[in-house]
Amino acid sequence: MLDNTSVLPDLMSDMLVDMVFLTTLLKVSDKWIYQLVKTKRFPAPIKLGRCSRWRKSEVEAWLQEKIDASGRR
């Protein structure tokens, strides 16, 4: 039997964010975000029925990667 007690606190501390959060944070359209997801250049959403949500930590890591990459140019 798996012990999920070590995984549960991590899941509970990581917020799920929606498209409104993403478009507000990044100042881009939902179409742009879905295009990035389609081309695997943005984290895939977690589907909850018809709703899409993203782990905030994955979005933050993606954004930090972009910031770091822009500094190397």
C-alpha positions, 0 to 999 in steps of 0.5 A, a space after each residue: 500500500 502506498 503512503 500518500 501522506 508525504 505527497 499530500 502536503 505538497 499538493 495542498 500547498 500548490 494552488 491551482 490557477 485558472 485562465 483568468 489568472 494566467 491572462 492577467 499575470 502574463 498580459 496575453 490572450 487565452 488563445 496564445 496560452 493554449 497555442 503554447 500548450 499545444 506546442 508543448 511550450 507551456 505546462 499542460 493544464 489539469 482538466 477538471 470536467 470542462 475546466 482547465 487549471 494549472 499548478 501555480 508552481 509550474 507556471 512560476 517555474 515556466 516564467 522563471 525559465 523565460 526570465 532566466 533565458 532572456 538574461 542570457 541573450 
